[in-house]
């Protein structure tokens, strides 16, 4: 009986360790992102991301209007991102920003991108989790919070 219990506990410990190794490995993988001809990378089939350019209604979020010109809009995005916190800036160009948000507790890494479309004067957004299947709505909530912080920069 004791031997069986020890085997079960050992198997459970191995499964938990394997889960954390997988999550760590997924978090370490840096996706190939960026914009090509005004299009951000498509989202995966997993329900762990949102984009203003998504074709799936469940993953689609609204783009933001420019605040003044492109330069002012980028400054407002940077202010919103910094206010949101737990972020690393990866790439910043005149019309593109890529950041990595890091969740406080589990240190999950979510890649976010902003493309400033000067023709339509819209800011396109994409955010997706690197690890796991579902993000439990975190990227959608992040978009809402960043939208509020971005629009506050108009004042």
N, C-alpha and C positions, 0 to 999 in steps of 0.2 A: 504493500500500500504506500509506504513512504517512498519507495523507489519510483513508483508510478507518478506520484506527486512531484518528485524532483525532476523527472523527465518532462512532465507537462510544463513546469516552471521554466526549465531550460529552453524548451521549444518556444514558449511565449517570449522569453528574453531575446532569443534569436530573431523572432519575427519583429519585435519592437526595434531592435538594433538595425535590422534590414530596412525597416521603414525610414528611420532617421538617416541612414546612409543614402538611401534613394533621394530623400528630400534634399540632403546636403549636395548630392551630385547634381540634381536638377537646378538648385540655386546657383551652382557654379557655372552652369552652361550659359554662355552669353549669346543671345539670339542675334541673327543677322537682321538688322532693322534699318530704317532710313526711309526717305521718300524718293519715289521715282516718278517723274512727270506729274507731280502733285498728288500721288497716291501713296499712302502709308501701307506698310505690310499688312496683308490680310490676317485676320485672327484665325487661330486653330479651331477645330471643331469642339474643343472643350469649353464648358461654360465658365471660363475664368478670365474673361476680358471684355472690354467695350471699345467701340470706335465710332467716330462720326461718319466713317465711310463703310461701316459694316452693312452687309446685305441682309443679315439675320436681324429681324426686328427686336429680338430679345437682347441683342448685343449692341444695338444702335443707340447712340446718345447725340445730343444736339451740338453743332459747332457754335463757337462764340463769334460775335461780331468784333471787328477791330475796334480798339479804343484809340481814336485818332488815326495815326498812321502805323505802318509796320513796326517802326522803332519803338513807339509808345506801347504798342501791343505786346512786343517782346518784353519790355520792362515790366508791364503789368503781369505777364505770365510768370516772369522770374520772381516778382514780389509774392504772387499767389503760391508758387511752389515753395519758396522759402518760408512763408507763413505756415503752410501745411506741415512742414518739418519732415525729419528722418529721410533726407533726400541727398543723393549724390548727382551732381551734374556731370554727364558723360560727354555730350557734344552740344555746343552752342554756335549757331550760325545766324545770319541775318533773318532767315526765313524758317529755321528749324531748331528745335530744342529736344534733346533726349536726356532723360533723367532716370534714375533708379530710386524708387521708394523702398524703404526697408521697414517691415513691420516691427514694432517694438518688442513684442514678447518672443515670437518664434524666429525673428530675423529673416522672414521670407522676403525675397527680392521680386519686385514688380517693375517691369520696364514701362515707361510712359514716354510718349512722343507728342510733340506739338508742331504742326506745319502751318505756317502763316501764308495763306493763299492771297497774294496781292490783287489778283484779278477780281475775285469775289469778295475780298475784304472779310474773309472768314478764317478763324483759327480752327484747324482740324486737330483732333485728339485721338490717341490710341493708348490704351493701358491694358497690360495683360500680366498675369502671374506666371512666373517661371516654373514653380513647383505645384504639384497637386493637380487634381482634376477640377475641382470647384473652388472658387474664392469666397463663397458664401455672400456674394454681392459686394465685396469690398471695392472692386474697381469701379462699379457703378456709384457707390457712395463717395468714392474719392472724386469722381467726375463732378458730382453735385457740390461737394465741398470746395473744390477748385474753381468751379463756375462762380460760386458765391464770392470767394476771395478775389477772383479776377475782376468781376463786375464792380466790386467795392473800389477798385482802382480808378473808376470813372470819376469819383468825387474828388 
